[in-house]
Amino acid sequence: MSLKASVFIATSLDGFIAREDGSIDWLNVANAVVPEGEDCGYASFMDSVDVLVMGRNSYEKVLSFGAWPYQDKQVIVLSSRALEIPNDLSSNVVHSAETPAALHQRLANQGFKHIYIDGGITIQRFLAAGLIDDITITVIPMLIGQGKSLFGELEQDILLKHIKTKAYDFGFVQSTYELVKNM
């Protein structure tokens, strides 16, 4: 079986994943309307994942949350620069400077089945390399006007096949797409 690479992320209605300074305060405000116990499928998704691959900016943002949310998952942080990993995370978090293609191949060779790709630049790099299989985007009903775009500029069109869309009573809309690999 080949290695599946998935994206599971939230954006503002205008397509941003964070403010220019990396702040996700707008997402915290929006999450206040989510009923207790509702996670929009995140726990189920995480149960299907073997490894989480994220960029340095996402890693540093998650570190700022306090408690590390991925205790039982291996996390690979992609960065070309040296990375400081706290001792209490060193058994689950590793640094890699590999290209997306090299990392994907290594993880496939190691027998992993499903990786979660997180962080705008990391997602963009995996997309450009043709390595993303599916994308789930939860659109938050908020306009923030400017920030860090989920997709950024593309070198070529990427065709997607719609799989499903779910509208939540509290206003979030979640769509899942598969990438069409042969256009």
C-alpha positions in Angstrom: 0.0 0.0 0.0 1.2 3.5 -0.8 1.6 6.4 1.6 -1.4 8.7 1.7 -0.8 12.4 2.5 -3.7 14.5 3.8 -4.4 18.1 4.7 -7.0 18.9 7.4 -7.2 22.6 8.1 -9.4 25.6 8.8 -9.4 28.9 6.8 -11.2 32.2 7.1 -13.9 32.7 4.4 -11.4 34.8 2.5 -8.9 31.9 2.5 -6.4 32.8 5.2 -5.0 30.3 7.8 -3.4 33.0 10.0 -2.9 36.7 10.2 0.3 38.2 8.7 2.0 37.9 12.1 1.0 34.2 12.5 -1.8 35.0 15.0 -4.9 32.7 14.9 -6.9 34.9 17.4 -9.7 35.0 14.8 -10.0 31.2 14.9 -10.1 31.2 18.7 -13.0 33.7 18.5 -14.8 31.6 15.9 -14.3 28.4 18.0 -16.3 29.9 20.8 -19.5 29.1 18.9 -18.7 25.4 18.5 -20.8 23.2 20.8 -18.9 21.4 23.5 -17.7 18.0 22.3 -17.9 18.9 18.6 -14.5 18.7 16.8 -15.7 18.7 13.2 -14.1 15.2 12.6 -10.7 16.1 13.8 -10.3 13.2 16.4 -11.4 10.7 13.8 -9.0 12.1 11.3 -6.1 12.0 13.8 -6.9 8.4 14.6 -6.3 7.5 11.0 -2.9 9.3 10.9 0.5 7.6 11.5 2.7 10.7 11.3 2.2 14.5 11.3 4.5 16.6 9.1 4.5 20.3 9.9 6.5 23.4 9.1 8.6 25.3 11.6 6.1 28.2 12.0 3.3 25.7 12.8 5.5 23.9 15.2 6.4 27.1 17.0 2.7 28.2 17.1 1.7 24.8 18.6 4.5 25.1 21.2 3.0 28.4 22.3 -0.3 26.7 23.2 1.2 25.2 26.3 0.2 21.5 26.4 1.5 19.5 23.4 -1.6 18.2 21.7 0.1 15.3 19.8 1.4 13.2 22.7 1.0 9.8 20.9 1.9 10.9 17.4 5.2 11.1 15.7 5.7 14.7 14.5 8.3 15.6 11.9 9.1 19.3 11.7 10.4 20.5 8.3 12.9 23.3 8.5 16.2 24.1 6.8 17.4 25.7 10.0 18.4 23.9 13.2 15.5 23.3 15.5 15.2 23.2 19.3 13.1 20.4 20.6 12.2 20.4 24.3 13.4 17.3 26.1 9.8 16.2 27.0 9.0 16.1 23.3 12.2 14.5 22.0 10.7 11.0 21.9 7.9 12.1 19.5 9.2 15.1 17.7 12.0 15.1 15.2 13.5 17.7 12.8 14.0 17.1 9.1 15.5 19.2 6.3 14.4 16.8 3.6 12.5 17.8 0.5 8.9 16.8 0.5 9.6 14.1 -2.0 12.5 12.6 -0.1 10.6 12.6 3.2 7.5 11.1 1.6 9.6 8.3 0.1 11.4 7.6 3.3 8.2 7.4 5.3 6.7 5.1 2.6 9.8 2.9 2.8 9.4 2.8 6.6 5.9 1.4 6.2 3.9 4.4 7.2 0.4 4.5 5.7 -1.1 8.0 6.3 0.6 11.3 7.0 -1.0 14.6 8.0 0.6 17.6 6.3 0.1 20.9 8.3 1.3 24.5 7.9 0.8 26.8 4.9 4.3 26.6 3.4 4.6 22.9 4.1 1.2 22.2 2.4 2.2 24.4 -0.5 5.5 22.5 -0.9 3.8 19.1 -0.8 1.2 20.3 -3.3 3.9 21.6 -5.7 5.6 18.2 -5.5 2.3 16.4 -6.3 2.3 14.5 -3.0 -1.1 15.5 -1.4 -3.9 13.0 -1.9 -6.8 14.8 -0.2 -7.7 18.1 1.4 -10.3 18.8 4.0 -10.9 22.5 4.6 -13.2 23.8 7.3 -14.2 27.3 6.3 -14.9 29.6 9.2 -17.5 32.4 8.6 -15.2 35.2 9.2 -13.4 37.7 6.9 -10.0 38.8 8.2 -9.0 40.8 5.1 -5.3 39.8 4.9 -3.0 37.2 6.3 -1.2 34.0 5.3 -3.0 32.3 2.4 -3.5 28.6 2.6 -2.4 28.0 -1.0 -0.4 31.0 -2.2 0.7 31.2 -5.8 0.6 28.0 -7.8 3.0 27.1 -10.6 0.2 25.2 -12.3 -3.5 24.4 -11.9 -4.4 21.6 -9.5 -7.7 19.8 -10.3 -9.7 18.6 -7.3 -12.6 16.1 -7.2 -15.3 17.1 -4.6 -15.9 14.2 -2.2 -18.3 15.7 0.4 -19.4 18.9 2.1 -20.9 19.3 5.5 -22.5 22.5 6.8 -22.6 22.8 10.6 -25.5 24.6 12.4 -22.9 27.0 14.0 -21.8 28.2 10.5 -18.7 26.2 9.7 -18.6 24.5 6.3 -16.3 21.6 5.8 -15.4 20.3 2.3 -13.2 17.3 1.4 -11.5 17.0 -2.0 -9.3 14.4 -3.6 -6.5 15.6 -5.9 -6.8 14.5 -9.5 -3.3 13.3 -10.2 -3.4 13.0 -14.0 -4.8 16.1 -15.7 
